[in-house]
């Protein structure tokens, strides 16, 4: 199956991604990421795969006042949404492919990427680009989701869609957002990129809350490239396919939430992977990977 559509965040997706998914599952991790990066006191920061800017905005309020911030994304639609929201300090917004960053060697003290690495066709090549643009002593921080079985919202949505489209189940969530969670693979890709110190992985955990189970059902189906798979399978359009899927998701999610006496809550689990390498004389790079952020 072609996975070209997995990277397509266009049309209505960027707005729904920002209004539904960002507060649901991304905001808390953005704040955590920004604190970790800011602790290193970087003066020049690059964000790859910035999406609609949730990490950008967190960095803008957390970095030292004299730090510069460049935010990039492959998708113009996501970047336009981020630019329309803005940030609390000047940000240079730029369309860019993480596989071929348009910046000189050693241009940044920190490179940041929250939940974008899973979409890179060649992870090691993208990590190599991050390493290239980092100055000696720089930091590389990135996060990825854990396996789908440990992410309740995404897992229930995927199972519900499998019942709706039994002949050809949409597998975007399992295939891509939750498809790069193996720690040995992450360590191997970092090593291939030139980071020579073995990664250390620590778990990070958060909770996700929504007013009703319908919110995550709609957010995932309409606010991610999963929407593209649904529309391709449903000639009647997204709404015709979405409604029964959301009903299934509501039925599946509610009993679990009720048992926990917290109707919208889901726990996230995650890991922070840190690897130090010395590709330049006199300096180190520190890739920090938050993997396993689960719902």
JOUR-V322069 format. One record per residue. N is the residue number from 1. RES is the residue in three letters. PSI is psi as a letter, one per 20 degrees, with the letter a starting at -180 (999 if undefined). OMEGA is omega in radians with two decimals (999 if undefined). D_CENTER is the distance of its C-alpha to the mean C-alpha in Angstrom with 1 decimal. Layout:
<<N	RES	PSI	OMEGA	D_CENTER> <N	RES	PSI	OMEGA	D_CENTER>>
This chain:
<<1	UNK	p	3.08	22.3> <2	UNK	p	3.12	20.8> <3	UNK	j	-3.11	17.0> <4	UNK	h	-3.13	17.3> <5	UNK	i	-3.13	16.3> <6	UNK	h	-3.10	12.8> <7	UNK	j	-3.03	11.9> <8	UNK	n	3.06	14.0> <9	UNK	n	-3.02	12.6> <10	UNK	a	3.13	16.2> <11	UNK	c	-3.12	19.0> <12	UNK	i	-3.01	18.4> <13	UNK	g	-3.09	14.7> <14	UNK	g	-3.12	13.4> <15	UNK	g	-3.14	15.9> <16	UNK	h	3.06	15.2> <17	UNK	g	-3.11	11.4> <18	UNK	g	-3.04	12.4> <19	UNK	h	-3.07	15.4> <20	UNK	g	-3.05	14.3> <21	UNK	h	-3.11	10.7> <22	UNK	g	3.12	10.1> <23	UNK	h	-3.07	13.2> <24	UNK	g	-3.00	12.8> <25	UNK	i	-3.02	9.7> <26	UNK	h	-2.94	7.7> <27	UNK	g	-3.09	10.8> <28	UNK	h	3.14	12.2> <29	UNK	h	3.07	9.5> <30	UNK	g	3.12	9.6> <31	UNK	g	3.11	13.3> <32	UNK	g	3.13	13.3> <33	UNK	g	-3.12	11.5> <34	UNK	g	3.12	13.9> <35	UNK	g	-3.12	16.8> <36	UNK	g	-3.13	16.3> <37	UNK	g	-3.09	16.1> <38	UNK	h	-3.13	19.0> <39	UNK	h	3.12	21.1> <40	UNK	i	3.11	21.7> <41	UNK	l	3.13	23.3> <42	UNK	q	3.11	21.8> <43	UNK	h	-3.11	23.7> <44	UNK	o	-3.02	21.6> <45	UNK	p	3.05	17.8> <46	UNK	p	3.01	15.5> <47	UNK	p	3.04	11.9> <48	UNK	q	3.10	10.4> <49	UNK	l	-3.04	8.0> <50	UNK	i	3.14	8.6> <51	UNK	c	-3.14	8.2> <52	UNK	j	2.93	10.7> <53	UNK	j	-3.10	11.1> <54	UNK	g	3.09	10.2> <55	UNK	h	3.11	9.9> <56	UNK	g	-3.13	12.7> <57	UNK	h	3.10	14.8> <58	UNK	g	3.10	14.5> <59	UNK	h	-3.11	15.4> <60	UNK	h	-3.12	18.2> <61	UNK	i	-3.02	19.8> <62	UNK	h	-3.12	19.4> <63	UNK	q	3.05	20.4> <64	UNK	q	-3.02	24.1> <65	UNK	h	-3.08	25.9> <66	UNK	j	-3.14	26.8> <67	UNK	q	3.06	23.4> <68	UNK	q	-3.03	22.2> <69	UNK	p	3.07	18.6> <70	UNK	p	-3.13	17.4> <71	UNK	p	-3.10	14.2> <72	UNK	q	3.01	13.5> <73	UNK	q	3.12	11.8> <74	UNK	h	-3.04	13.3> <75	UNK	o	3.12	13.7> <76	UNK	h	-3.12	16.6> <77	UNK	g	3.12	16.0> <78	UNK	g	-3.12	12.6> <79	UNK	h	3.10	14.3> <80	UNK	g	3.09	17.5> <81	UNK	g	3.12	15.9> <82	UNK	g	-3.13	14.6> <83	UNK	h	-3.12	18.1> <84	UNK	h	3.10	19.9> <85	UNK	g	3.11	18.5> <86	UNK	a	-3.12	19.1> <87	UNK	r	-3.06	19.0> <88	UNK	i	3.06	21.7> <89	UNK	r	3.11	22.6> <90	UNK	p	3.10	22.9> <91	UNK	p	3.00	19.8> <92	UNK	o	-3.13	20.2> <93	UNK	p	-3.07	18.0> <94	UNK	p	3.04	18.1> <95	UNK	p	-3.09	17.0> <96	UNK	q	3.07	16.3> <97	UNK	p	-3.14	15.3> <98	UNK	h	3.14	13.6> <99	UNK	i	-3.13	16.2> <100	UNK	m	-3.05	19.0> <101	UNK	p	-3.09	18.3> <102	UNK	l	-3.10	21.3> <103	UNK	q	-3.13	22.2> <104	UNK	q	3.05	25.0> <105	UNK	q	3.04	25.0> <106	UNK	k	-3.06	24.6> <107	UNK	i	-2.99	23.5> <108	UNK	q	3.06	21.0> <109	UNK	h	3.12	21.2> <110	UNK	p	3.00	17.5> <111	UNK	p	-3.02	14.4> <112	UNK	q	3.09	11.0> <113	UNK	o	3.12	7.5> <114	UNK	o	3.05	4.6> <115	UNK	k	3.08	1.8> <116	UNK	h	-3.03	4.5> <117	UNK	h	-3.12	7.4> <118	UNK	h	-3.07	7.6> <119	UNK	i	-3.10	8.8> <120	UNK	p	3.14	11.3> <121	UNK	h	3.13	14.7> <122	UNK	n	-3.05	16.1> <123	UNK	g	-3.11	13.9> <124	UNK	h	3.13	17.0> <125	UNK	g	3.11	17.9> <126	UNK	g	3.10	14.8> <127	UNK	h	3.10	15.2> <128	UNK	h	3.09	18.8> <129	UNK	g	3.10	18.1> <130	UNK	g	3.13	16.3> <131	UNK	h	-3.11	19.3> <132	UNK	g	-3.05	21.7> <133	UNK	i	3.10	20.8> <134	UNK	q	3.04	20.9> <135	UNK	q	3.05	24.3> <136	UNK	p	-3.10	26.1> <137	UNK	j	-3.09	24.9> <138	UNK	r	-3.10	21.4> <139	UNK	p	3.02	18.2> <140	UNK	o	-3.13	15.0> <141	UNK	p	3.09	12.1> <142	UNK	q	-3.10	8.7> <143	UNK	q	3.07	6.6> <144	UNK	q	3.11	6.0> <145	UNK	q	3.06	7.3> <146	UNK	a	-3.10	11.0> <147	UNK	q	-3.02	13.5> <148	UNK	h	-3.13	13.9> <149	UNK	h	3.12	17.3> <150	UNK	j	3.12	16.1> <151	UNK	n	-2.91	13.8> <152	UNK	g	3.14	16.6> <153	UNK	g	-3.08	15.4> <154	UNK	h	-3.11	13.6> <155	UNK	g	-3.14	16.6> <156	UNK	g	3.11	19.2> <157	UNK	g	-3.12	17.9> <158	UNK	g	3.11	18.0> <159	UNK	h	-3.14	21.4> <160	UNK	g	3.12	22.7> <161	UNK	h	3.11	21.9> <162	UNK	h	3.09	23.6> <163	UNK	h	-3.13	26.6> <164	UNK	h	-3.11	26.6> <165	UNK	m	-3.00	26.2> <166	UNK	h	-3.13	28.0> <167	UNK	h	-3.08	29.1> <168	UNK	m	-3.04	25.7> <169	UNK	p	3.03	22.8> <170	UNK	p	-3.05	19.5> <171	UNK	j	-3.08	17.2> <172	UNK	g	-3.04	13.9> <173	UNK	g	3.13	11.9> <174	UNK	h	-3.03	13.7> <175	UNK	g	-2.99	13.9> <176	UNK	f	-3.12	10.5> <177	UNK	h	-3.12	7.4> <178	UNK	k	-3.07	9.9> <179	UNK	j	-3.10	11.9> <180	UNK	m	-3.04	11.1> <181	UNK	i	-3.10	12.2> <182	UNK	o	-3.05	15.7> <183	UNK	h	3.13	16.5> <184	UNK	h	3.10	19.4> <185	UNK	g	3.11	17.5> <186	UNK	g	3.12	15.1> <187	UNK	g	-3.13	18.3> <188	UNK	g	-3.14	20.1> <189	UNK	h	3.07	17.7> <190	UNK	g	3.12	17.8> <191	UNK	g	3.13	21.6> <192	UNK	h	3.13	21.8> <193	UNK	i	3.09	20.2> <194	UNK	j	3.08	23.0> <195	UNK	o	-2.89	21.7> <196	UNK	i	-3.14	24.8> <197	UNK	p	3.14	24.4> <198	UNK	q	-3.12	23.0> <199	UNK	q	3.00	19.7> <200	UNK	p	-3.03	20.1> <201	UNK	p	3.09	17.6> <202	UNK	q	-3.11	17.7> <203	UNK	p	3.05	16.4> <204	UNK	p	-3.10	14.5> <205	UNK	p	3.06	15.1> <206	UNK	r	3.05	14.7> <207	UNK	q	3.11	16.1> <208	UNK	p	-3.11	15.1> <209	UNK	q	3.07	18.0> <210	UNK	q	-3.11	19.2> <211	UNK	h	3.09	22.7> <212	UNK	r	3.12	23.1> <213	UNK	i	3.13	21.6> <214	UNK	h	-3.08	21.8> <215	UNK	g	3.08	18.9> <216	UNK	h	3.11	16.1> <217	UNK	g	3.13	18.2> <218	UNK	g	-3.09	18.3> <219	UNK	g	-3.11	14.7> <220	UNK	g	-3.08	13.4> <221	UNK	h	-3.04	16.4> <222	UNK	h	-3.02	16.6> <223	UNK	j	3.08	13.4> <224	UNK	r	3.07	11.4> <225	UNK	i	2.97	13.0> <226	UNK	h	3.09	14.6> <227	UNK	g	-3.13	17.0> <228	UNK	h	3.13	18.2> <229	UNK	h	3.13	19.2> <230	UNK	g	-3.11	21.0> <231	UNK	h	3.11	22.8> <232	UNK	h	-3.09	23.9> <233	UNK	i	-3.03	25.5> <234	UNK	n	-3.14	27.0> <235	UNK	h	3.14	29.7> <236	UNK	i	3.12	30.2> <237	UNK	r	-3.06	26.9> <238	UNK	g	-3.08	23.8> <239	UNK	h	-3.12	25.8> <240	UNK	h	3.13	28.2> <241	UNK	h	-3.02	25.6> <242	UNK	g	-3.01	23.3> <243	UNK	g	3.13	26.1> <244	UNK	h	3.12	27.2> <245	UNK	g	-3.14	23.7> <246	UNK	h	3.10	23.0> <247	UNK	g	3.12	26.4> <248	UNK	g	-3.12	25.7> <249	UNK	g	3.12	22.4> <250	UNK	g	-3.13	24.4> <251	UNK	h	-3.10	27.1> <252	UNK	h	-3.05	24.9> <253	UNK	h	-3.02	22.9> <254	UNK	g	-3.12	25.8> <255	UNK	h	-3.14	28.0> <256	UNK	g	-3.13	25.4> <257	UNK	g	-3.12	24.6> <258	UNK	h	3.13	28.4> <259	UNK	h	-3.14	29.2> <260	UNK	i	3.13	27.0> <261	UNK	k	3.12	28.7> <262	UNK	n	-2.86	25.4> <263	UNK	h	-3.08	24.8> <264	UNK	j	-2.94	21.2> <265	UNK	p	2.99	19.9> <266	UNK	p	-3.11	17.5> <267	UNK	q	3.01	16.8> <268	UNK	q	2.97	13.6> <269	UNK	q	-3.11	14.2> <270	UNK	r	3.14	12.5> <271	UNK	q	3.05	13.6> <272	UNK	o	-3.12	13.9> <273	UNK	p	-3.10	15.2> <274	UNK	p	3.12	17.5> <275	UNK	p	3.14	19.5> <276	UNK	p	3.10	22.2> <277	UNK	r	-3.14	23.9> <278	UNK	m	-3.12	26.7> <279	UNK	i	3.13	26.5> <280	UNK	q	3.08	28.7> <281	UNK	p	3.03	32.0> <282	UNK	j	-3.11	31.9> <283	UNK	r	3.13	28.2> <284	UNK	q	2.95	25.1> <285	UNK	q	-3.13	21.4> <286	UNK	n	3.05	19.2> <287	UNK	p	3.07	15.9> <288	UNK	p	-3.08	14.1> <289	UNK	o	2.97	11.5> <290	UNK	o	3.09	10.1> <291	UNK	r	3.09	10.1> <292	UNK	k	3.03	11.3> <293	UNK	o	-2.95	9.7> <294	UNK	q	3.05	11.7> <295	UNK	999	999	13.3>>
